[in-house]
Amino acid sequence: MSRHRWEFDLEDGRHIVEFEQGYFRGNRKITVDGAKTTERGRPFMDHSGQYPVRLEGHGAAVWVTTNGFTYQFDLVVDGKSVTSGKTATRVPRPPLGGPSQMKTLGVIAVVVAVPLAFAAWSQGFDEYRYQTASATASSVVEAKSTTAGRYGTTYYLSYAFVDRAGLIRRGRDSTSRASYDAARPGTTRVSVVYLRDEPSVNRFSGKDNVFTVVFLATAAAAAAATGGYLFWAGRREAAMRVRLNEIGQPATATVTKVKAMFMKGVGNVIRIEYAYDDPFGKRRKGRGPLMYPAEGTLYSVGGPARILVDPDRPGDSVLP
């Protein structure tokens, strides 16, 4: 349960507003000068948006925004934030999909790419050595074991063999269900391959990790490329927004699509797409930010949308 309290003065005296919100059940308790109101929400869904507060003679609401992990709460009375004292120019918007989040996701993707690349290099190096500097030996099965995973049971055989130096080596590798059932510890013999300069690295003969290496390398490259693109795109969009706020020219676009979505941890959101003609008569397209339903219902397909357009780069636009 999240609890927040605001004390403030208006021309008719001092007021106290308390707001409690439960994440799991979604219920809210709003107390205004001691009078409590309970509102039912949807479990795990109703966490953010604009919630009206009954304050006699005034328009008031608690604004809740979230990035899916943390929440921000503010009380707005007569269009002014009680927390900051500044004018609230618009209803809150989910801080998702913006430049900061794009850059953060880009960094995370690059960080994920590092261990994937290391794993690909490590397994690729071992696979190269298996192909160029390995030896084969006959081993005796010593034990059997299984592990239960999300996609089923994996069967393992533990074995012992003698390397070229005459030393006893041991290993463990996965096998098929049929081979597992047929194996008899102490009597069943299987062929294994090991690295000549590192006999502790061994596996059953006939196996290879080429597919795994290619998969890991591809995944690492994809994660790095995606991360680089997201970081670049986030920086570009941030710079574009700053530029448009400084020199953007107002224009009227036509709403071409209103898309309603549900985002876990945020709730219902709306995103619009729009089209406009630049000063040269070329048709351009744009997409607005994520909005809560309170703001999204102001737009309809075919209706107008006020945007800012970059006079030097007419393909760049933003919905303020």
N, C-alpha and C positions, 0 to 999 in steps of 0.2 A: 504494500500500500504506500503510495506517494502522497505526502502531505505538504501543502503550501499555504502561507498566510500573508495577507497584505493589510496593512493599516494605513489609512490615508484620510485627508481632510477635503471636504467639498464645502460649498457655500451653506449647505444645510447641516453641517456638523461633521463629526468624525465617524468613519465607517470601518468595519472589519470584515474582510472576506476570507473565508477558508475553503480550500479546494482539496479534496481527497480522491484519488483515483486508484482503483485496483487493476493490476495488469492482467491477472488470470481471468477474473470474472468480467472485467470491463466496466464495473459499476462505478458511479461517481457520487460523491456527497459534496454539495455546495452549501455553505453556511454563510448567510449575509446578516450581520448584526444579530447573531444568535438564532435566526430562523433557518432551519436545516431543510434542504430538499435532496431527495435521493433519486438518481436517474439510473435506469438499467441500461447496460451496454451489452455488446456481444463479446463473449469470452475470447481472449487472445486476438481480437480484431479491433475493437473500438478504443484506440489509445491516443489519437491525435486529431486536431481540428479546432473548431471554434465552438465554445460552449457558453450560451447566454447566461448572464447573471441578473437576477431580479433586483435591481437597484432603483428605487422609486425616483422617477423624474430624470433618469439617466440611462443612456445606452451603454451596457457593459457586457463583457464576455471574457472568459479565460481562453487564451490562445495557447495551444499545446503543439509543439513541433518535435519531430524525432528524426534521427538518421538511421533508425533501426536498432541502435545500441544505447544511446543516451537520449534524454528528453529535456526540453526547455519549456518553462512555464512563464506566462506573463498575463497580467490582468490589464485589460484595456478599457478605459472609461471615457466616454464621449470622444473616442478617437485618439486618446492619449495614453501611452504606456505608464502604468503606475510605477513600474520598476525603474525605468530610465527617465521618465518625465518627458520623453520625446513624442512627437506625433507619430502614430502608427499609420503609415501610408497605405497599407494593404493588408489583407488577411494573410496569415502565415502560410508559407509553402514548405513542403518537405524538402530538406536539404539534400535530396538524393539526385543523382544524375548531373550534378553541377561540376564546375571545374575542379574544385578541391577534392571531391570524391573520385573524379576521373584520375587525377594525379595520384591519389592514395592507392587506388586499385592498380594503377600502372606500376608503382613501386612494389606492391605486394606480388604482382605477377612476375616481376624481374627477380624478386627474392626467391619465389618458388622455382624459377628456372635454374637457379644456382645448384641446389642439390640434385635436380634432375640431370643437369649436365654432368655433374660429378659422377652420379650413378652410371650414366651412359658411358662415360670415359672409363670408369673402373671395370664395368662388365665387358666393354668392348676390348680393353687391353687384355683381360683374362681370356676372352674368346680368341683373340689373335694368337695368344700363347698356346691355347689348346690346339689351334690349327697348325702351328709351326714348330712347337717345342714340347710335345707331349709324348707319353708312352702309355702302353696298354698293359693291364695286369688282370689276372683272374683273382676274384675276391670271394670270401665266404660270408654269407649272411649271418650276422650275429644277433640281430633283434629286429622286431617289427613295431611300428607305432603309427598312430593316426592323430590328426588334428581336425577339429570341426570348425569350419569357417562359414562366412555368409553365403558362399556359393556352393557349399557342400563339404564333403570330407576329403582330406588329402592323405594319401598313404605313403609311408616312408619305410625304407629298409636301411638298417645300419649294417656296415660291412667292414671287413678287415682284409688287407692285402699286403704283399711284400714288394717293396719298390726295387729298383735296379741296384741299390746299395745293400740290399739284404735286410733292410729295416722294416718292421711291421708298421703299417699305416692304417688309419681308420677314417671312415667317412660316413656320410648319411645323405641320401638323395630320395626324391619323390619318385613314385612309380605308378603303374596302372593298378586298378583293383584286381585284375586277373593275376598279374605278377605277384602282387601282395598276397593273395589267397594261396597261390601255388608255392610261395617261398617257405622253406623249412629251416629255421635257425640251426646253424651247425653243420648242415649238409648241403643246402642249395648254394651253387656257385654262380656268380654273375661277373660279366666283364666290365671293368672300369677303366677310365682314362685319367691320367694325372699329369701335372706339370713336372717336367724333369728337374727344374731348379727349385720347385716348391711343391713337393708331393702332398702336402696337406691340402692343396687345392685339387679336388678330384670330383668325379661324377660318373654316372653310368655311361657306358659307350653308346654311341648313336644319338646322343642328345647335343643340342647346340642352343645358344642364346642369341642368335642373330636377330630374330624377330624382336626379342625384348630390347636389345641394344638399339635397333632402328626405332622402335616405339619410344624409348626414353629420349633418344636424341631428337626425334621429331617433336615430342612434347616439350622438351627444353627450348627448342628453337621457336615453337609456337608461343610459349609463355613469354619468352624474351621479346619476340616481335610484338605481341599483343600489349605487353607492358610498356614497351617503348612508344607504341602508337598512342595508348591511352594517356601517358604522361605528356606527350607532345600535343595531343588534342586538348587535354585539360589546360595546358599553358596557353594554347592558341585561343581557346574560348574565353579564358580569363582576360587575356589581353583585348579580345574583341569586345567584351562587355565593358571594360574600362573605356575603350575608345568610343563606343556607342553612347555611353553615358556622358561623354564630353562633347562629341560633335554630331551625334546621331540626329537625323532629321525625322520628325514625326510623319507617319504615313498610315493609311488605312488599308488593312489587308482583309481578305475574305476567308472566313473559316471553311476549310474543306473537309475536316474530320475532327470528331470529338471522340476520344477513346477513353473508356472507363476501365480501370484496372484495380486489382487488389494486390497490395504488397504486404508480405508478412512483416509484422512488427510495426507497420505504418498505418495500414488500413486501406480504405478506398481512396483512390487518387484518380485524377483526370489529366489527360494531356491533349492539347489541340494541335492540329496542323493547319497551316494557312498558306495562301498564295497572294502575291502582289506583283504589280508592274513597276519595274525600275524606271528611272528617268529616261532611259533609252527605249522604252517600250517592250523590254524583254520580260517574260513571265518568270518570276522567281518563286521559290518555295521556302518555307521555314517551319520550325517546330517550337512550340512554347515549352516552358518548364513544367514540371509536375505540379499540380495544384490539388488542394483539398476540394471536395465537392461544393463547399460553400462558395468558392470562387469559380469553379468549373461550370456551374450551372448558369453563369452569366453569358456563356458562349453557346452558340448553336450553329449547325452547318448552314452555310449561306449568309450568316450574320457577319457583322464587322468585328475587327480586332485592331486596336491601336498598337502600332509597333514603332520601333526606331530603326532606321536604315542608314548604313554607312554611305555617305555621299561619294566617297572615293572607291569603295568596294561594295557596290549595290547588292551583291549576293549575300552580304553579311547583314543580318537583322536580328532583333531581339524583341521579345514581348516583355515590357517592363513589369 
